Amino acid sequence: MRTVLVTGPGGAGRTTVAAATALAAARRGHRTLLLSADAVPGFPGDTEPTQVADGLWSARIDSGAHFRSELLALQDRASGLLDLLGGNRLDGEELTELPGASQLALLHALRRAATGDWQPGGHDVLVVDLPPLRDALALLTLPEQLRRCLRRLLPQERQAARALRPMLAQLAGVPAPAQWLYEAAARKDDELATVQALIEDRTTTLRLVAEPGPAAEDALRSARTGLALYGLRVDMLVANRVLPRHSGDPWFAALAAQQEKATDRWSEGWAPTAALCEVPHLGRDPRGPEDLGLLGAGAERTVLGRVGTEAPVGGAGLAAGLDGPAPGRADDPWWIEDPYVPDGVGEIRPPRSGGRIVPAPPSADTVLTWCLPLPGAVKQDLQLVRRGNELLLTVGPFRRIVPLESGLRRCTVSGAALTDGVLRVRFTPDPDLWPRSG
């Protein structure tokens, strides 16, 4: 299944572009499912997939209903404890969703789509209307973070000591966690693993929707660093609400010229990893499938070539890249600079995609360099902390905890530098941990 995650700065029209993309994919013969928490004009607001056109289904994510069902289910599971404490049960009607419920509801919808719960035989294309850009980046990293927390708080290997829990509870003076808690944690870990696999799949890409202008440029520049940190791949920049070129009205002509300069800078900044697609301004807010079709038709006439090239992509428009295999993300954004394997001209070999295997160094004096491209990162906003077998990396508002490879765990961090948009972390083998040769 090809998955397209659509996001962008708030107010840029990402929901409209997501719906137009889904419709364009369906018209090219793909069985397509659109997921959105926001209402799409002309589409039914059902929470179960409803067919809205030939080959196109849509479903609305109801975070309030999901929050109530999950909390009531948890209440039923903990009924024994609640009865012991004399607690009064809550009714669904009195529950109001808490902050974070919308993110969990979206993750739940992604899991259902990934497992084919909604449609026998599944879909060819899944288009997901994500929250605004900053929230979307936090959401896409949530499965990895929640799974890490579950593993730390409720390690599955502790279940092996189930028979000793009554004794341990008496010695410690506190009750041991009930078995159902471990089972619930394992079940949630499996669900989160399914969503994480969908996000990290090679056939999953992001599409950034923005209205060309200075504000959008700043938002995209900041987000690009976060995207690189998390290893997320953008296959298309969508310039939305593009005004006609060469207008006779000076005011409109000035706005169009400003948009054109912005898209030119996008082309230069994002080359050569993404395509650029321009979606025309209809002169009104889209009101239904007919208008969405017009947006797709307009985009087909204005789609640009691959960024950094002059050749046009073709007439696919918003459906570009959905017919064949997706470019996908790299295995991992990190790579290892191998200091003792030169290339043909005696220089360090170039970065290797997915080069996460750390070879044993020939001597204790060798320094291994772990590299991560961070375009747009500023040294003052970067923090790096080694804690145990993990590397805690903060770049501005973005943060990621990266587990170290087994080889690097036997090394100490000897330095780090940010040069030319690449963070290089130097590791020196610890002689007490590396095996000594004869």
C-alpha positions as CSV (number, residue, x, y, z in Angstrom):
1,M,0.0,0.0,0.0
2,R,1.3,3.4,-1.0
3,T,0.9,5.9,1.9
4,V,0.9,9.7,1.4
5,L,1.0,11.8,4.6
6,V,-0.1,15.4,3.9
7,T,0.7,18.3,6.2
8,G,1.9,21.9,6.1
9,P,1.6,25.2,8.0
10,G,-1.7,26.0,9.5
11,G,-4.2,27.5,7.1
12,A,-2.3,26.4,4.0
13,G,-5.1,24.2,2.7
14,R,-3.6,20.8,3.5
15,T,-7.1,19.2,4.0
16,T,-8.2,20.4,0.6
17,V,-5.0,19.2,-1.1
18,A,-5.2,15.8,0.7
19,A,-8.7,15.4,-0.6
20,A,-7.8,16.5,-4.1
21,T,-4.8,14.1,-4.0
22,A,-7.0,11.2,-3.0
23,L,-9.5,12.0,-5.8
24,A,-6.7,12.3,-8.4
25,A,-5.3,8.9,-7.3
26,A,-8.8,7.3,-7.5
27,R,-9.3,8.7,-11.0
28,R,-6.0,7.0,-12.1
29,G,-7.5,3.6,-11.1
30,H,-6.1,3.3,-7.5
31,R,-8.4,2.1,-4.7
32,T,-7.9,5.0,-2.4
33,L,-8.8,5.7,1.2
34,L,-8.7,9.3,2.7
35,L,-8.4,9.8,6.4
36,S,-9.0,13.2,7.9
37,A,-10.0,14.7,11.3
38,D,-11.4,17.8,9.6
39,A,-14.6,17.9,7.5
40,V,-14.1,17.8,3.7
41,P,-16.7,19.8,1.8
42,G,-19.0,17.5,-0.1
43,F,-17.7,14.4,1.6
44,P,-19.8,12.5,4.2
45,G,-18.5,12.8,7.8
46,D,-18.8,9.1,8.6
47,T,-16.3,7.5,10.9
48,E,-16.3,4.3,8.9
49,P,-15.0,4.4,5.3
50,T,-17.8,5.6,2.9
51,Q,-17.5,5.5,-0.9
52,V,-17.6,9.0,-2.3
53,A,-16.5,8.4,-5.9
54,D,-15.4,5.5,-8.1
55,G,-12.4,4.0,-6.3
56,L,-12.4,6.5,-3.4
57,W,-13.5,6.0,0.2
58,S,-13.2,8.6,3.0
59,A,-13.4,8.3,6.8
60,R,-13.4,11.0,9.4
61,I,-11.4,10.5,12.6
62,D,-13.6,11.2,15.7
63,S,-11.2,11.8,18.5
64,G,-13.9,12.4,21.1
65,A,-15.6,9.0,20.4
66,H,-12.3,7.2,20.4
67,F,-11.3,8.8,23.7
68,R,-14.5,7.7,25.4
69,S,-14.4,4.2,24.1
70,E,-10.8,3.7,25.2
71,L,-11.4,5.1,28.6
72,L,-14.5,3.0,29.2
73,A,-12.6,-0.1,28.1
74,L,-9.8,0.7,30.5
75,Q,-12.4,1.3,33.3
76,D,-13.9,-2.2,32.6
77,R,-10.4,-3.8,32.7
78,A,-9.7,-2.1,36.1
79,S,-13.1,-2.9,37.5
80,G,-11.7,-5.0,40.3
81,L,-9.4,-2.3,41.5
82,L,-12.1,0.4,41.3
83,D,-14.5,-1.8,43.3
84,L,-11.8,-2.3,45.9
85,L,-11.2,1.4,46.2
86,G,-14.9,2.1,46.3
87,G,-14.8,4.2,43.1
88,N,-17.8,5.3,41.1
89,R,-17.8,4.4,37.5
90,L,-17.9,7.1,34.8
91,D,-20.5,7.2,32.0
92,G,-19.5,7.9,28.5
93,E,-21.8,10.9,28.3
94,E,-19.9,12.8,31.1
95,L,-16.4,12.3,29.5
96,T,-14.7,15.1,27.6
97,E,-11.6,14.3,25.7
98,L,-8.3,15.4,27.1
99,P,-5.3,17.0,25.4
100,G,-3.5,14.4,23.3
101,A,-6.7,12.4,22.5
102,S,-6.7,13.6,18.8
103,Q,-3.1,12.2,18.3
104,L,-4.0,8.8,19.8
105,A,-7.2,8.6,17.7
106,L,-5.2,9.3,14.5
107,L,-2.6,6.6,15.4
108,H,-5.5,4.2,16.0
109,A,-6.9,5.0,12.5
110,L,-3.5,4.5,10.9
111,R,-3.3,1.1,12.6
112,R,-6.7,0.1,11.3
113,A,-5.8,1.2,7.8
114,A,-2.4,-0.6,7.9
115,T,-4.0,-3.9,9.0
116,G,-6.8,-3.8,6.5
117,D,-9.5,-3.7,9.2
118,W,-11.6,-1.3,7.3
119,Q,-11.7,-2.8,3.8
120,P,-11.4,-6.4,2.7
121,G,-8.4,-6.6,0.4
122,G,-7.2,-3.2,1.6
123,H,-6.4,-0.2,-0.5
124,D,-3.8,0.7,-3.1
125,V,-3.3,4.3,-1.8
126,L,-3.8,5.7,1.7
127,V,-3.9,9.5,1.9
128,V,-3.8,10.9,5.5
129,D,-4.6,14.5,6.3
130,L,-2.2,15.2,9.2
131,P,-2.4,18.1,11.7
132,P,-0.4,21.3,11.0
133,L,3.3,20.8,10.4
134,R,4.8,21.1,13.9
135,D,2.1,18.9,15.4
136,A,2.5,16.4,12.6
137,L,6.2,15.9,13.2
138,A,5.5,15.3,16.9
139,L,2.7,12.9,16.0
140,L,4.9,10.8,13.5
141,T,7.5,10.3,16.2
142,L,5.0,9.4,18.9
143,P,4.9,5.6,18.3
144,E,8.6,5.3,18.7
145,Q,8.6,7.4,21.9
146,L,5.6,5.6,23.4
147,R,7.1,2.2,22.7
148,R,10.3,3.2,24.4
149,C,8.4,4.4,27.5
150,L,6.5,1.1,27.7
151,R,9.6,-0.9,27.5
152,R,11.2,1.1,30.2
153,L,8.2,1.2,32.6
154,L,6.9,-2.4,32.0
155,P,9.7,-4.6,30.6
156,Q,8.2,-7.7,29.2
157,E,11.0,-9.9,30.7
158,R,9.7,-9.0,34.1
159,Q,6.7,-11.3,33.5
160,A,9.0,-14.3,33.9
161,A,9.0,-13.5,37.7
162,R,5.2,-13.7,37.9
163,A,5.3,-16.6,40.4
164,L,7.5,-14.5,42.7
165,R,5.3,-11.4,42.7
166,P,3.4,-12.2,45.9
167,M,6.7,-12.7,47.8
168,L,8.2,-9.6,46.3
169,A,5.1,-7.6,47.1
170,Q,5.4,-8.6,50.8
171,L,9.1,-7.8,50.9
172,A,8.7,-4.4,49.2
173,G,5.5,-3.5,50.9
174,V,3.8,-2.5,47.7
175,P,1.5,-4.5,45.4
176,A,3.1,-5.8,42.2
177,P,1.6,-4.9,38.8
178,A,-1.2,-7.1,37.8
179,Q,-0.8,-9.4,34.9
180,W,-3.5,-7.6,32.9
181,L,-1.3,-4.5,33.0
182,Y,1.6,-6.3,31.3
183,E,-0.8,-7.8,28.8
184,A,-2.3,-4.4,28.0
185,A,1.2,-2.9,27.6
186,A,2.1,-5.8,25.2
187,R,-1.0,-5.2,23.2
188,K,-0.4,-1.5,22.9
189,D,3.2,-2.1,21.9
190,D,2.0,-4.3,19.1
191,E,-0.4,-1.7,17.9
192,L,2.2,1.1,18.0
193,A,4.7,-1.2,16.2
194,T,2.2,-1.5,13.4
195,V,1.9,2.2,13.1
196,Q,5.6,2.8,13.3
197,A,6.2,0.3,10.6
198,L,3.7,2.1,8.4
199,I,5.4,5.5,9.0
200,E,8.9,4.1,8.4
201,D,7.9,2.0,5.3
202,R,9.7,2.7,2.1
203,T,6.4,3.3,0.3
204,T,5.4,6.1,2.8
205,T,6.2,9.7,2.0
206,L,5.2,13.2,3.2
207,R,3.8,16.0,1.1
208,L,4.2,19.5,2.4
209,V,1.5,22.0,1.5
210,A,2.1,25.7,1.8
211,E,1.0,28.9,0.3
212,P,4.1,30.6,-1.3
213,G,5.3,33.5,0.8
214,P,7.8,34.5,3.5
215,A,5.9,32.9,6.4
216,A,5.7,29.5,4.7
217,E,9.4,29.7,3.8
218,D,10.3,30.1,7.5
219,A,8.1,27.2,8.5
220,L,9.4,24.9,5.8
221,R,13.0,25.8,6.7
222,S,12.5,24.9,10.3
223,A,10.6,21.7,9.5
224,R,13.3,20.5,7.1
225,T,15.7,20.1,10.1
226,G,13.1,18.0,12.0
227,L,12.4,15.9,9.0
228,A,16.0,15.0,8.6
229,L,16.4,14.3,12.3
230,Y,13.6,11.8,12.2
231,G,14.5,10.3,8.8
232,L,11.2,11.3,7.2
233,R,11.1,11.6,3.4
234,V,9.3,14.4,1.5
235,D,8.5,13.5,-2.1
236,M,6.6,16.6,-3.0
237,L,6.2,20.3,-2.1
238,V,2.8,21.5,-3.0
239,A,2.5,25.3,-3.6
240,N,-1.2,25.9,-3.0
241,R,-3.4,28.8,-4.1
242,V,-1.0,29.9,-6.8
243,L,-2.2,33.1,-8.6
244,P,-2.2,33.4,-12.4
245,R,1.0,34.7,-13.8
246,H,1.2,38.0,-15.7
247,S,-2.0,39.6,-14.4
248,G,-2.9,43.0,-15.8
249,D,-3.8,44.2,-12.3
250,P,-0.6,45.6,-10.6
251,W,-1.7,44.4,-7.2
252,F,-2.3,40.8,-8.3
253,A,0.9,40.9,-10.4
254,A,3.0,41.9,-7.4
255,L,1.5,39.0,-5.3
256,A,2.1,36.5,-8.2
257,A,5.7,37.7,-8.5
258,Q,6.2,37.2,-4.8
259,Q,4.8,33.7,-5.1
260,E,7.0,32.9,-8.0
261,K,10.2,34.0,-6.1
262,A,9.2,31.8,-3.2
263,T,8.7,28.7,-5.3
264,D,12.0,29.3,-7.0
265,R,13.7,29.4,-3.6
266,W,11.9,26.2,-2.7
267,S,13.2,24.6,-5.8
268,E,16.8,25.5,-4.9
269,G,16.5,24.6,-1.3
270,W,14.9,21.2,-1.6
271,A,16.8,19.9,-4.7
272,P,17.0,17.2,-5.7
273,T,15.0,15.1,-3.2
274,A,11.5,16.4,-3.8
275,A,9.2,17.4,-6.7
276,L,7.3,20.7,-6.8
277,C,3.7,20.9,-7.7
278,E,1.7,24.1,-8.1
279,V,-2.0,24.1,-7.4
280,P,-3.9,27.1,-8.8
281,H,-6.2,29.4,-6.9
282,L,-9.8,28.8,-7.9
283,G,-10.9,32.3,-6.8
284,R,-13.1,30.7,-4.1
285,D,-12.9,28.0,-1.4
286,P,-13.4,24.5,-2.9
287,R,-17.0,23.4,-2.2
288,G,-17.0,19.7,-3.2
289,P,-15.7,16.9,-5.4
290,E,-16.1,19.0,-8.6
291,D,-13.9,21.7,-7.3
292,L,-11.4,19.1,-6.0
293,G,-11.3,17.7,-9.5
294,L,-10.6,21.2,-10.9
295,L,-7.7,21.5,-8.5
296,G,-6.3,18.2,-9.8
297,A,-6.7,19.2,-13.4
298,G,-5.1,22.6,-12.8
299,A,-2.2,21.0,-11.0
300,E,-1.6,18.7,-14.0
301,R,-1.0,21.7,-16.1
302,T,1.3,23.5,-13.7
303,V,3.3,20.7,-12.2
304,L,7.0,21.4,-12.4
305,G,9.9,19.1,-13.0
306,R,12.0,17.4,-10.4
307,V,13.6,20.1,-8.3
308,G,16.9,21.0,-9.8
309,T,15.9,19.8,-13.3
310,E,14.1,21.5,-16.2
311,A,12.2,18.4,-17.6
312,P,8.6,18.2,-16.6
313,V,7.3,15.3,-14.6
314,G,4.3,14.8,-16.8
315,G,0.5,15.2,-16.4
316,A,0.0,13.3,-13.2
317,G,-0.2,16.5,-11.0
318,L,-1.1,15.6,-7.5
319,A,-1.1,11.9,-8.3
320,A,2.5,12.1,-9.4
321,G,4.6,9.3,-7.9
322,L,1.5,7.1,-7.1
323,D,1.6,4.9,-10.1
324,G,5.0,3.3,-9.7
325,P,7.2,2.4,-6.7
326,A,7.6,5.2,-4.1
327,P,11.1,6.7,-3.7
328,G,10.7,6.0,0.0
329,R,12.9,7.0,2.9
330,A,16.5,5.8,3.4
331,D,17.1,2.9,5.7
332,D,18.3,5.4,8.2
333,P,19.6,8.9,8.0
334,W,22.8,8.0,9.9
335,W,25.9,6.8,8.2
336,I,29.4,5.8,9.4
337,E,32.5,7.4,8.0
338,D,35.0,4.6,7.6
339,P,38.4,6.2,8.2
340,Y,40.6,3.3,7.1
341,V,38.9,2.3,3.8
342,P,39.9,5.0,1.2
343,D,38.3,5.3,-2.2
344,G,40.2,5.5,-5.5
345,V,41.6,8.9,-4.9
346,G,42.7,8.4,-1.3
347,E,39.8,10.2,0.3
348,I,37.2,9.1,2.7
349,R,34.5,7.1,0.9
350,P,31.2,9.0,0.4
351,P,28.2,8.6,2.7
352,R,26.6,5.2,2.5
353,S,22.8,4.9,2.5
354,G,21.8,2.8,5.5
355,G,25.4,2.3,6.6
356,R,24.6,1.4,10.2
357,I,26.9,-1.6,10.6
358,V,29.9,-0.6,12.7
359,P,33.0,-2.6,11.8
360,A,35.6,-3.3,14.5
361,P,38.4,-0.8,14.3
362,P,41.9,-2.1,13.6
363,S,43.4,-0.4,16.6
364,A,42.3,1.5,19.7
365,D,43.5,4.8,18.0
366,T,40.9,4.7,15.4
367,V,38.1,7.3,15.6
368,L,34.6,6.3,14.2
369,T,32.5,9.2,13.0
370,W,28.7,8.9,13.1
371,C,27.1,11.4,10.7
372,L,23.6,12.8,10.4
373,P,22.6,15.4,7.8
374,L,20.7,18.2,9.5
375,P,20.0,20.9,6.8
376,G,19.2,24.3,8.4
377,A,20.5,23.3,11.8
378,V,22.2,26.0,13.9
379,K,25.0,25.2,16.2
380,Q,23.6,27.2,19.1
381,D,20.3,25.2,18.9
382,L,22.0,21.8,19.1
383,Q,22.5,19.7,22.2
384,L,24.0,16.3,22.3
385,V,24.0,14.0,25.4
386,R,25.3,10.4,25.7
387,R,23.3,8.4,28.3
388,G,24.1,4.7,28.5
389,N,23.5,3.1,25.2
390,E,21.5,6.0,23.8
391,L,22.3,9.4,22.2
392,L,19.9,12.2,23.1
393,L,19.9,14.8,20.3
394,T,18.1,18.1,20.5
395,V,18.0,20.5,17.5
396,G,15.8,23.6,18.3
397,P,12.3,22.3,19.0
398,F,13.0,18.8,17.8
399,R,14.4,16.0,19.9
400,R,15.2,12.3,19.2
401,I,16.6,9.5,21.3
402,V,18.8,7.3,19.1
403,P,19.9,3.8,20.3
404,L,23.6,3.3,19.6
405,E,24.9,0.4,17.5
406,S,26.6,-2.4,19.4
407,G,30.0,-1.3,18.2
408,L,29.5,2.3,19.3
409,R,28.3,1.2,22.7
410,R,31.9,0.2,23.4
411,C,33.2,3.6,22.5
412,T,33.3,7.0,24.2
413,V,32.1,10.2,22.6
414,S,35.3,12.2,21.9
415,G,33.7,15.2,20.1
416,A,31.1,16.5,17.8
417,A,30.9,19.2,15.1
418,L,28.2,20.7,12.8
419,T,29.7,21.5,9.4
420,D,28.0,22.1,6.1
421,G,24.6,20.9,7.5
422,V,26.0,17.6,8.7
423,L,26.4,16.6,12.3
424,R,29.5,14.5,12.9
425,V,29.8,12.7,16.2
426,R,33.3,11.2,16.9
427,F,33.6,7.9,18.9
428,T,36.8,6.6,20.3
429,P,37.0,2.8,21.1
430,D,37.2,2.2,24.8
431,P,40.3,-0.1,25.3
432,D,38.6,-1.7,28.3
433,L,35.7,-2.8,26.2
434,W,37.2,-3.7,22.8
435,P,38.8,-7.1,22.6
436,R,42.6,-7.0,22.4
437,S,44.3,-8.9,19.5
438,G,46.9,-11.6,20.3
